[in-house]
Amino acid sequence: MAIILVIVLLVFGALQGSCGNAASPSQSVLVSAAVSLTEALEDVAEAYEKASGEQIVLNLGSSSAIARQIVAGAPTDVFISADVRQMKRIEDAGRVDPRDRIDLLTNQLVVVVAPVVTEDPVSLKGLLIPSIRWVAIGDPSAVPAGVYWREYLESSGLWEDLLPKLVPVSSVRAALVAVEHGTAEAAFVYRTDVLMASRSRLAFAVPYEEAPSVVYPAAILRQARNRDGASRFLTYLRSPIAQNIFEKYEFGVLTKGNKT
């Protein structure tokens, strides 16, 4: 099975040590990816390993944290971001050749609420009721989900109204955890996160046509230590097998590829 490294607060030395102990560069592909992809990528990596014999090492965290580390030189073969902004950041730093990048997936913005919320809000204005004291959100200055949500709230004219209730957290999954653990009554997350909820529930989804375009780009890094393996895995991400797995977890597939 794929080795998984959660890197929200990872230091480079620990990352390099973990990768070195897991497998040699010729035998593994290090995939750094948005934490919202966790379960889907675990399944894709397992299927790929069975088909190819190559090992996938998953390095999961906030896209903004991963991008910051890549710009600083952290080892990565493939980067899958939850937004174009973070991919552009590493492109501008010379870490990615645009020819080695694809737009892979999409997602939907949704609101989840805790069990203590007895009546589901059916719109953003419904979050203004007094019983909803706190709304968790990925850091709207950096975390892709938070950036998407801020853009949508500002376009809806409700950013300032909801700002006193917002609790910025380190990732979209941290926003979900806040509701699951009862530290917030609601959270701004993705549709795919709802599948991971055990206590919170979906309140409403933002129609695709009203929301910012949520795009997950994927790319091979210039500093890839296993470029051939990275290329094979990027191709596999567009295969029918991988697409079916992503769709099982309710991602939308943007890039259709050839059968692998």
BAFI-3210 file (N, C-alpha, C; in Angstrom, 3 decimals, decimal comma, padded with zeros to 6 digits):
// residues 260
n [1|2|3|4|5|6|7|8|9|10|11|12|13|14|15|16|17|18|19|20|21|22|23|24|25|26|27|28|29|30|31|32|33|34|35|36|37|38|39|40|41|42|43|44|45|46|47|48|49|50|51|52|53|54|55|56|57|58|59|60|61|62|63|64|65|66|67|68|69|70|71|72|73|74|75|76|77|78|79|80|81|82|83|84|85|86|87|88|89|90|91|92|93|94|95|96|97|98|99|100|101|102|103|104|105|106|107|108|109|110|111|112|113|114|115|116|117|118|119|120|121|122|123|124|125|126|127|128|129|130|131|132|133|134|135|136|137|138|139|140|141|142|143|144|145|146|147|148|149|150|151|152|153|154|155|156|157|158|159|160|161|162|163|164|165|166|167|168|169|170|171|172|173|174|175|176|177|178|179|180|181|182|183|184|185|186|187|188|189|190|191|192|193|194|195|196|197|198|199|200|201|202|203|204|205|206|207|208|209|210|211|212|213|214|215|216|217|218|219|220|221|222|223|224|225|226|227|228|229|230|231|232|233|234|235|236|237|238|239|240|241|242|243|244|245|246|247|248|249|250|251|252|253|254|255|256|257|258|259|260]
n.u [000,835|000,296|002,647|002,064|002,528|001,809|001,904|001,460|002,836|005,442|009,001|011,797|013,939|012,862|011,047|012,776|014,197|012,148|011,349|013,681|013,937|011,766|011,756|013,923|014,825|014,497|012,573|010,254|007,620|007,227|004,463|003,095|000,291|-002,958|-004,750|-007,446|-007,665|-007,029|-008,255|-009,127|-006,722|-005,234|-006,528|-006,170|-003,376|-002,900|-004,092|-002,491|000,036|-000,358|-000,730|001,611|003,871|005,444|006,209|004,175|004,585|002,773|002,396|000,769|-001,158|-001,972|-002,441|-001,197|000,825|002,361|003,130|004,702|006,846|007,829|008,709|010,796|012,496|011,914|011,841|009,989|008,070|005,626|003,105|-000,073|-002,381|-004,979|-005,861|-005,442|-003,935|-001,884|-000,395|000,440|002,090|004,343|005,116|005,873|008,110|009,817|009,711|008,102|007,454|005,201|004,329|004,314|002,063|-001,316|-004,879|-006,746|-008,971|-012,210|-014,313|-016,941|-018,290|-019,509|-021,634|-021,338|-022,945|-023,064|-024,338|-025,728|-027,015|-030,207|-031,909|-031,414|-029,528|-030,395|-029,191|-026,568|-027,275|-028,668|-026,725|-026,341|-027,879|-028,323|-027,770|-025,771|-022,679|-019,967|-018,125|-016,163|-013,358|-011,032|-007,934|-008,522|-006,692|-004,822|-005,260|-006,643|-009,488|-010,505|-009,854|-011,412|-013,934|-013,950|-013,909|-016,403|-018,156|-017,636|-018,529|-021,172|-021,899|-021,798|-019,546|-018,493|-020,570|-020,497|-017,941|-017,293|-017,939|-016,259|-013,794|-010,610|-008,687|-006,104|-006,446|-008,807|-009,747|-009,247|-011,202|-013,498|-013,038|-013,294|-016,043|-016,883|-015,841|-017,168|-016,314|-017,021|-020,067|-020,667|-019,188|-017,178|-016,612|-015,578|-017,588|-016,608|-015,520|-017,627|-018,168|-016,412|-017,348|-018,547|-020,223|-021,107|-023,249|-024,410|-025,518|-026,128|-025,355|-023,306|-024,409|-022,770|-022,575|-022,666|-020,491|-016,914|-014,632|-013,542|-010,553|-008,295|-005,082|-002,414|001,057|004,338|007,342|010,151|012,389|012,066|013,022|012,546|011,709|010,728|009,057|007,270|006,080|004,788|002,937|001,428|000,208|-001,335|-003,163|-005,039|-006,301|-009,005|-009,409|-008,352|-009,936|-012,494|-012,195|-011,771|-014,255|-015,890|-015,401|-016,638|-015,401|-015,155|-014,143|-011,769|-009,858|-009,726|-008,328|-006,343|-007,017|-005,515]
n.v [-001,203|002,340|004,557|007,031|010,406|012,901|016,354|018,881|020,444|019,845|019,404|019,905|018,122|015,929|015,041|014,277|012,275|010,413|009,718|008,585|006,303|004,854|003,934|003,478|006,147|005,200|003,336|004,414|006,904|010,145|011,776|014,776|016,226|017,843|017,746|017,171|015,243|012,836|010,143|009,299|009,373|007,492|005,134|005,245|005,145|002,620|000,967|001,619|000,750|-002,019|-002,527|-001,638|-002,155|-000,202|001,948|004,265|007,186|009,059|012,405|014,430|017,375|020,826|022,620|025,108|025,031|022,906|023,920|026,077|024,729|023,297|025,385|026,201|024,124|021,503|017,921|016,519|014,627|014,636|017,079|017,776|020,130|021,875|024,115|026,473|028,662|028,009|026,217|027,929|029,503|027,870|027,440|030,034|030,218|028,692|025,951|024,213|023,107|024,447|022,761|020,301|020,056|019,441|019,994|018,412|017,630|018,568|020,178|020,720|023,440|023,257|023,417|022,182|021,069|020,840|018,266|019,642|021,698|022,204|022,812|022,785|025,251|026,764|028,433|030,897|033,080|031,832|031,029|033,085|032,976|033,118|030,698|029,439|029,879|029,744|029,357|027,207|027,594|027,015|028,696|031,754|033,307|031,718|028,819|026,758|025,995|027,863|030,240|029,994|030,032|032,545|034,214|033,567|034,351|037,070|037,864|037,359|039,235|038,779|038,441|040,308|040,270|037,653|037,428|037,883|035,415|033,560|031,020|030,639|027,916|025,350|023,765|022,379|019,958|020,259|022,112|020,550|018,733|020,442|020,852|018,222|017,671|019,456|022,074|024,053|025,181|025,002|024,510|025,480|023,586|021,042|019,136|016,522|016,137|015,603|012,915|011,895|012,568|011,809|012,670|015,274|016,897|017,362|020,556|022,469|022,890|024,868|026,004|024,988|026,854|029,268|029,459|030,049|028,665|025,538|023,996|021,309|021,189|019,156|018,274|017,458|017,868|019,992|019,321|016,640|013,507|011,083|011,101|009,634|007,752|009,553|010,628|008,370|007,925|010,293|009,983|007,751|008,837|009,887|007,750|005,391|003,736|005,224|007,527|006,513|005,921|008,484|009,625|008,018|009,057|011,434|013,516|015,694|014,860|016,327|015,945|013,802|010,708|008,240|004,719|002,816]
n.w [000,000|-000,456|000,977|003,409|004,151|006,350|006,124|007,271|009,171|008,500|008,519|006,350|006,639|007,993|006,087|003,974|005,229|005,778|003,203|002,232|003,790|003,033|000,330|-002,488|-004,812|-007,456|-007,203|-006,211|-006,285|-005,318|-004,306|-003,758|-002,357|-002,189|000,869|000,755|-001,119|-000,005|000,612|-001,924|-003,406|-002,008|-002,757|-005,551|-005,692|-004,594|-006,528|-008,710|-007,863|-007,745|-010,434|-011,655|-010,094|-009,036|-006,292|-004,551|-002,747|-000,616|000,141|002,086|002,610|003,353|000,374|000,087|002,024|001,077|-001,442|-000,631|000,547|-001,655|-003,313|-001,727|-002,116|-001,344|-001,753|-004,396|-006,677|-008,088|-008,005|-006,769|-006,656|-004,842|-006,021|-008,741|-008,154|-006,264|-007,774|-009,802|-008,309|-007,811|-010,411|-011,173|-009,632|-011,006|-010,711|-012,071|-015,340|-017,579|-019,617|-018,488|-016,973|-016,003|-015,917|-013,618|-011,853|-010,435|-007,938|-005,479|-003,631|-000,341|002,595|005,843|008,843|012,441|014,729|016,736|015,543|014,838|012,767|009,388|007,723|004,648|002,977|002,591|004,190|006,164|007,925|009,629|011,865|015,473|016,837|015,449|016,135|015,433|012,448|010,714|008,568|005,961|006,079|004,723|003,388|002,276|002,185|-000,296|-000,298|001,518|000,179|-002,138|-000,911|000,337|-001,910|-002,998|-000,901|-000,792|-003,324|-002,950|-001,148|001,570|003,068|005,000|006,866|007,840|008,787|011,617|012,691|011,619|011,760|011,092|009,842|009,406|007,126|004,716|005,680|008,368|008,950|008,651|010,741|012,920|013,079|013,399|015,933|017,484|017,958|016,276|014,823|012,179|008,904|006,105|003,390|000,982|-001,347|-001,513|001,000|002,645|002,539|004,351|006,779|010,030|012,021|011,472|009,001|005,622|004,781|002,731|-000,766|-002,906|-005,981|-008,963|-011,034|-009,736|-008,104|-007,563|-009,962|-009,177|-009,357|-009,674|-010,377|-011,716|-011,746|-013,013|-011,269|-011,859|-010,374|-009,958|-008,727|-009,747|-012,577|-014,771|-013,528|-012,370|-014,648|-015,666|-013,598|-013,673|-016,135|-015,528|-013,742|-015,428|-016,468|-017,149|-014,882|-012,684|-012,964|-012,422|-009,728|-008,617|-009,230|-007,695|-005,204|-005,521|-006,891|-009,713|-012,970|-015,008|-016,983|-019,556|-020,309|-022,120|-022,221|-019,688]
ca.u [000,000|001,051|003,095|001,435|003,173|001,006|002,992|000,997|003,899|006,615|010,277|012,372|014,788|012,016|010,508|013,811|014,493|011,061|011,374|014,838|013,723|010,623|012,112|014,906|014,184|014,150|011,474|009,087|007,240|006,737|003,334|002,639|-001,059|-003,928|-005,275|-008,808|-007,551|-006,427|-008,817|-009,129|-005,354|-004,832|-007,063|-005,501|-002,003|-002,932|-004,366|-001,315|001,109|-000,671|-000,606|002,939|004,978|006,125|005,653|003,772|004,669|001,847|002,781|-000,519|-001,290|-002,546|-001,759|-000,349|002,013|003,180|003,715|005,765|007,973|008,390|009,452|012,021|013,373|011,559|011,765|008,666|008,014|004,348|002,328|-001,488|-002,874|-006,428|-006,225|-004,479|-003,094|-000,683|000,404|001,067|003,154|005,571|005,521|006,575|009,402|010,620|009,720|007,260|007,321|003,768|004,044|004,195|000,939|-002,662|-005,998|-007,172|-010,249|-012,952|-015,014|-018,061|-018,318|-020,693|-021,644|-021,747|-023,320|-022,940|-025,624|-026,443|-027,828|-031,434|-032,557|-030,372|-029,615|-030,509|-028,468|-025,552|-027,924|-029,072|-025,612|-026,316|-028,715|-027,518|-027,354|-024,508|-021,746|-018,680|-018,069|-014,768|-012,984|-009,602|-007,378|-008,936|-005,593|-003,854|-005,811|-007,522|-010,918|-010,816|-009,777|-012,635|-015,096|-013,932|-014,319|-017,848|-018,828|-017,523|-019,411|-022,551|-022,126|-021,974|-018,264|-018,397|-021,573|-020,103|-016,558|-017,130|-018,157|-015,329|-012,636|-009,655|-007,916|-004,950|-006,803|-010,238|-010,057|-009,295|-012,521|-014,434|-012,765|-013,831|-017,473|-016,994|-015,486|-018,051|-015,739|-017,732|-021,390|-020,743|-017,889|-017,122|-015,754|-015,894|-018,524|-015,889|-015,247|-018,828|-018,066|-015,563|-018,001|-019,228|-021,218|-021,685|-024,087|-024,500|-026,631|-026,450|-024,237|-023,343|-024,496|-021,510|-022,573|-022,557|-019,254|-015,652|-014,259|-012,622|-009,735|-007,125|-004,059|-001,346|002,239|005,637|008,257|011,457|013,383|011,662|014,152|012,102|010,884|010,029|007,960|006,296|005,348|003,878|001,838|000,566|-000,610|-002,292|-004,209|-006,036|-006,817|-010,364|-009,400|-008,202|-011,109|-013,601|-011,947|-012,048|-015,695|-016,471|-015,278|-017,438|-014,690|-015,428|-012,938|-011,611|-008,964|-009,974|-007,118|-006,450|-007,109|-004,218]
ca.v [000,000|003,584|005,179|008,339|011,361|014,097|017,318|020,232|021,153|019,013|020,040|019,256|017,007|014,779|014,558|013,591|011,041|009,461|009,230|007,731|005,030|004,142|003,257|004,225|006,987|004,463|002,416|005,104|008,217|010,978|012,589|015,749|016,529|018,461|016,794|016,782|014,092|011,729|008,803|008,967|009,081|006,212|004,067|005,318|004,682|001,165|000,354|001,819|-000,122|-003,384|-002,627|-001,267|-002,588|000,973|002,412|005,668|007,781|010,197|013,484|015,114|018,533|022,004|022,951|026,283|024,604|022,090|024,812|026,832|023,824|022,997|026,574|026,221|023,044|020,193|016,909|016,115|014,204|015,102|017,944|017,946|021,234|022,068|025,284|026,921|029,696|027,424|025,685|029,086|029,951|027,107|027,707|031,313|029,981|027,872|024,562|023,412|023,481|024,400|021,638|019,102|020,305|019,190|020,248|017,035|017,398|019,694|019,875|021,634|024,062|022,907|023,744|021,109|021,560|019,895|017,731|020,585|022,578|021,419|023,108|023,050|026,466|026,410|029,456|031,561|033,926|030,972|030,892|034,259|032,780|033,127|029,366|029,128|030,867|029,665|028,665|026,906|027,828|027,003|030,052|032,367|034,001|030,762|027,489|026,887|025,992|029,148|031,264|029,851|030,456|034,006|034,804|033,399|035,168|038,475|038,089|037,277|040,364|038,322|038,247|041,146|039,834|036,385|037,488|037,693|034,014|032,677|030,491|030,128|026,730|025,073|023,047|022,100|018,840|020,797|022,733|019,458|018,211|021,393|020,556|016,863|017,693|020,364|023,388|024,982|024,654|024,832|024,620|025,608|022,500|020,535|018,016|015,274|015,991|015,115|011,457|011,551|013,021|010,777|013,308|016,437|016,551|018,357|021,496|022,871|022,982|026,036|025,597|025,156|028,058|030,455|029,413|030,098|027,384|024,774|023,177|020,644|020,897|018,215|018,532|016,867|018,905|020,032|018,660|015,251|012,584|009,919|011,746|008,630|007,249|010,638|010,715|007,221|008,102|011,361|009,358|006,849|009,657|010,170|006,475|005,077|003,179|006,334|008,390|005,879|006,076|009,879|009,841|007,341|009,994|012,588|014,532|015,776|014,597|017,333|015,492|012,444|010,131|006,954|003,551|002,341]
ca.w [000,000|-000,517|002,214|003,526|005,031|006,540|006,215|007,550|009,863|008,248|008,209|005,183|007,012|008,303|004,820|003,234|005,940|005,591|001,833|002,061|004,456|002,460|-000,907|-003,256|-005,822|-008,666|-006,913|-005,679|-006,793|-004,234|-004,764|-002,771|-002,824|-001,283|001,838|000,373|-002,028|000,751|000,428|-003,350|-003,840|-001,418|-003,608|-006,853|-005,509|-004,402|-007,830|-009,561|-007,387|-008,164|-011,888|-012,155|-009,242|-008,495|-005,024|-004,448|-001,411|-000,590|001,037|002,070|003,475|002,719|-000,881|000,278|002,767|000,173|-002,438|000,037|000,720|-002,977|-003,719|-000,929|-002,543|-000,820|-002,815|-004,861|-008,072|-008,644|-007,110|-007,117|-005,838|-004,832|-006,812|-009,748|-007,553|-005,677|-008,872|-010,448|-007,397|-008,028|-011,794|-011,168|-008,987|-011,895|-010,268|-012,963|-016,741|-017,904|-020,512|-017,656|-016,070|-016,506|-015,002|-013,389|-011,178|-009,889|-006,688|-005,224|-002,311|000,442|004,025|006,747|010,169|013,554|015,205|017,610|014,691|014,700|011,489|008,402|006,910|003,230|002,236|003,409|005,194|007,276|008,866|010,500|013,046|016,698|017,295|014,774|016,673|014,764|011,159|010,391|007,172|005,685|006,071|003,442|002,734|001,740|001,913|-001,467|000,024|002,136|-000,858|-002,941|-000,139|000,506|-003,179|-003,143|000,099|-001,195|-004,475|-002,450|-000,260|002,951|003,734|006,197|007,839|008,440|009,272|013,067|013,064|010,927|012,480|010,095|010,251|008,549|005,900|004,608|006,574|009,727|009,084|008,891|012,090|013,896|013,234|013,940|017,355|018,199|018,236|015,395|014,471|010,721|008,231|004,655|002,914|-000,352|-001,384|-001,265|002,436|003,340|002,616|005,490|008,011|010,817|012,871|010,783|007,848|004,560|004,904|001,362|-001,711|-003,776|-007,385|-009,686|-011,868|-008,888|-007,330|-008,303|-010,571|-008,333|-010,253|-009,109|-011,378|-011,348|-012,562|-012,687|-010,842|-012,524|-009,524|-009,733|-008,691|-010,514|-013,593|-015,577|-012,698|-012,233|-015,910|-015,745|-012,648|-014,171|-017,188|-014,872|-013,135|-016,458|-016,958|-016,692|-013,523|-011,746|-013,079|-011,713|-008,293|-008,271|-009,300|-006,531|-004,089|-005,922|-007,651|-011,124|-013,765|-016,053|-018,048|-020,002|-020,896|-022,812|-021,349|-019,209]
c.u [000,868|001,439|002,537|002,201|002,268|001,951|002,581|002,086|005,228|007,857|010,936|013,198|013,982|011,447|011,541|014,162|013,429|011,093|012,536|014,641|012,660|011,029|013,142|014,192|013,747|012,945|010,200|008,855|006,653|005,690|002,884|001,302|-001,916|-004,573|-006,703|-008,821|-007,183|-006,986|-008,809|-007,727|-004,814|-005,281|-006,394|-004,083|-001,953|-003,166|-003,153|-000,178|000,884|-000,433|000,831|004,107|005,772|005,429|005,346|003,876|003,818|002,229|001,622|-000,561|-002,002|-001,747|-000,807|000,924|002,942|003,868|004,872|007,020|008,640|009,226|010,789|012,948|013,059|011,414|010,330|008,782|006,772|003,650|000,910|-002,059|-004,396|-006,846|-005,091|-003,493|-001,801|000,208|001,136|002,241|004,451|006,038|006,347|007,961|010,303|010,656|008,913|007,322|005,839|003,391|003,872|003,035|-000,383|-003,677|-006,732|-008,611|-010,941|-013,711|-016,125|-017,978|-019,622|-020,521|-022,083|-022,048|-023,227|-024,310|-026,415|-027,288|-029,086|-032,143|-031,494|-030,574|-029,637|-029,825|-027,418|-026,174|-028,379|-027,984|-025,537|-027,152|-027,845|-027,020|-026,097|-023,520|-020,448|-018,782|-016,593|-014,521|-011,476|-009,108|-007,656|-007,855|-004,640|-004,464|-006,804|-009,008|-011,344|-010,798|-011,025|-013,836|-015,111|-014,401|-015,835|-018,611|-018,767|-018,447|-020,878|-022,894|-022,260|-020,662|-018,178|-019,380|-021,133|-018,729|-016,420|-017,296|-017,072|-014,140|-011,670|-008,855|-006,934|-005,266|-008,305|-010,624|-010,083|-010,626|-013,580|-014,273|-013,348|-015,314|-017,669|-016,753|-016,294|-017,460|-016,281|-019,066|-021,537|-019,346|-018,092|-016,118|-016,095|-016,919|-017,823|-015,598|-016,439|-018,788|-017,264|-016,211|-018,689|-020,329|-021,887|-022,459|-024,097|-025,725|-027,066|-025,172|-024,415|-023,442|-023,196|-021,451|-022,448|-021,189|-018,024|-015,338|-013,197|-011,856|-008,542|-006,127|-003,022|-000,167|003,424|006,581|009,573|012,506|013,032|012,884|013,818|011,150|010,105|008,840|006,870|005,444|004,356|002,686|000,888|-000,341|-001,688|-003,447|-005,333|-006,641|-008,241|-010,402|-009,316|-009,418|-012,295|-013,432|-012,250|-013,551|-016,424|-016,445|-015,896|-016,622|-015,213|-014,124|-012,883|-010,826|-009,245|-008,728|-007,390|-006,467|-005,710|-004,335]
c.v [001,251|004,043|006,590|009,177|012,570|015,222|018,717|021,058|020,440|019,854|019,243|018,044|015,758|014,183|013,750|012,273|009,998|008,869|008,271|006,368|004,193|003,331|004,093|005,023|006,222|003,558|003,128|006,427|008,996|011,939|013,483|016,297|017,153|017,407|016,355|015,589|012,801|010,361|008,372|008,602|007,800|005,061|004,060|004,767|003,166|000,447|000,462|000,885|-001,569|-003,570|-002,460|-001,836|-001,441|001,435|003,899|006,091|009,044|011,167|014,482|016,281|019,660|022,330|024,125|025,917|023,796|022,987|025,603|025,982|023,486|024,178|026,646|025,052|021,668|019,180|016,516|015,685|014,748|015,954|018,026|018,971|021,277|023,358|025,675|027,912|029,119|026,786|026,814|029,596|029,190|027,195|028,987|031,187|029,079|026,408|023,635|023,987|023,379|023,247|020,332|019,198|019,992|019,673|018,923|016,889|018,708|019,223|020,906|022,175|023,711|023,388|022,515|021,719|020,440|019,387|018,704|021,571|021,803|021,652|023,518|024,411|026,073|027,445|030,061|032,432|033,113|030,775|032,054|034,087|032,650|031,747|028,865|030,223|030,920|028,863|028,461|027,066|027,658|028,428|030,738|033,176|033,041|029,435|027,580|026,913|027,317|030,290|031,219|030,407|031,968|034,701|034,721|034,275|036,646|038,772|038,068|038,425|039,978|038,121|039,042|040,709|038,574|036,415|037,299|036,236|033,086|032,300|029,919|028,953|026,364|024,370|022,830|020,933|019,286|021,495|021,671|018,917|019,142|021,157|019,174|016,845|018,704|021,707|024,464|024,337|024,397|024,959|024,752|024,576|022,176|019,405|016,705|015,060|015,408|013,597|011,008|011,916|011,858|011,372|014,497|015,996|017,703|019,238|021,981|022,967|024,231|025,554|025,905|026,480|029,343|030,573|029,679|028,712|026,700|023,794|022,612|020,369|019,919|018,444|017,722|018,008|018,838|019,266|017,206|014,332|011,295|010,421|010,743|008,062|008,293|010,755|009,566|007,401|009,206|010,842|008,476|007,636|009,971|008,896|006,244|004,534|004,301|007,250|007,812|006,013|007,506|010,155|009,146|008,250|011,356|013,769|014,545|015,615|015,597|016,836|014,055|011,899|008,828|005,828|003,075|000,911]
c.w [000,000|000,877|002,246|004,525|005,139|006,896|006,643|008,231|009,669|008,019|007,111|005,559|007,305|007,035|004,067|003,894|005,732|004,207|001,627|002,677|003,777|001,240|-001,637|-004,334|-007,062|-008,468|-006,477|-006,394|-005,630|-004,773|-003,621|-003,234|-001,734|-000,394|001,503|-000,567|-001,299|000,377|-001,033|-003,824|-003,210|-002,311|-004,982|-006,743|-005,350|-005,728|-008,749|-009,154|-007,811|-009,660|-012,368|-011,369|-008,670|-007,214|-005,077|-002,986|-001,425|000,523|001,058|003,036|002,768|001,459|-000,704|001,031|001,879|-000,851|-001,849|000,194|-000,615|-003,474|-002,988|-001,237|-002,003|-001,954|-003,121|-006,316|-008,767|-007,589|-007,647|-006,148|-005,872|-005,523|-007,747|-009,141|-006,993|-006,739|-009,596|-009,600|-007,644|-009,481|-011,849|-010,531|-009,824|-011,545|-011,173|-014,367|-017,092|-018,823|-019,743|-016,672|-016,773|-015,471|-014,839|-012,902|-010,839|-008,654|-006,497|-003,804|-001,598|001,879|004,795|008,108|011,191|013,990|016,066|016,821|014,310|013,370|010,478|007,740|005,439|002,345|003,156|004,492|006,396|008,296|009,847|011,756|014,294|017,135|016,580|015,163|015,875|013,478|010,796|008,895|007,030|005,551|004,731|002,753|002,041|001,323|000,752|-001,149|000,638|001,129|-001,745|-002,194|000,076|-000,766|-003,351|-002,154|-000,269|-002,368|-004,063|-001,512|001,197|003,701|005,041|007,273|008,572|009,086|010,781|013,512|012,535|011,799|011,447|010,661|009,146|007,245|005,863|005,511|008,034|009,982|009,363|010,308|013,157|014,146|013,853|015,449|018,155|018,547|017,291|015,041|012,974|010,147|006,735|004,126|001,457|-000,247|-001,033|000,213|003,185|003,491|003,826|006,820|008,717|011,690|012,182|009,553|006,847|004,789|003,527|000,541|-002,563|-005,221|-008,122|-010,433|-011,052|-008,224|-008,192|-008,865|-009,722|-009,231|-009,487|-010,241|-010,823|-012,268|-012,081|-012,334|-011,614|-011,718|-009,224|-009,757|-009,411|-011,592|-014,433|-014,803|-012,531|-013,490|-016,052|-014,809|-013,106|-015,283|-016,570|-014,233|-014,119|-017,031|-016,476|-015,267|-012,499|-011,775|-012,319|-010,203|-007,863|-008,261|-008,151|-005,305|-004,415|-006,443|-009,084|-011,890|-014,918|-017,244|-018,362|-020,702|-021,609|-021,811|-020,999|-018,728]
res [m|a|i|i|l|v|i|v|l|l|v|f|g|a|l|q|g|s|c|g|n|a|a|s|p|s|q|s|v|l|v|s|a|a|v|s|l|t|e|a|l|e|d|v|a|e|a|y|e|k|a|s|g|e|q|i|v|l|n|l|g|s|s|s|a|i|a|r|q|i|v|a|g|a|p|t|d|v|f|i|s|a|d|v|r|q|m|k|r|i|e|d|a|g|r|v|d|p|r|d|r|i|d|l|l|t|n|q|l|v|v|v|v|a|p|v|v|t|e|d|p|v|s|l|k|g|l|l|i|p|s|i|r|w|v|a|i|g|d|p|s|a|v|p|a|g|v|y|w|r|e|y|l|e|s|s|g|l|w|e|d|l|l|p|k|l|v|p|v|s|s|v|r|a|a|l|v|a|v|e|h|g|t|a|e|a|a|f|v|y|r|t|d|v|l|m|a|s|r|s|r|l|a|f|a|v|p|y|e|e|a|p|s|v|v|y|p|a|a|i|l|r|q|a|r|n|r|d|g|a|s|r|f|l|t|y|l|r|s|p|i|a|q|n|i|f|e|k|y|e|f|g|v|l|t|k|g|n|k|t]
***
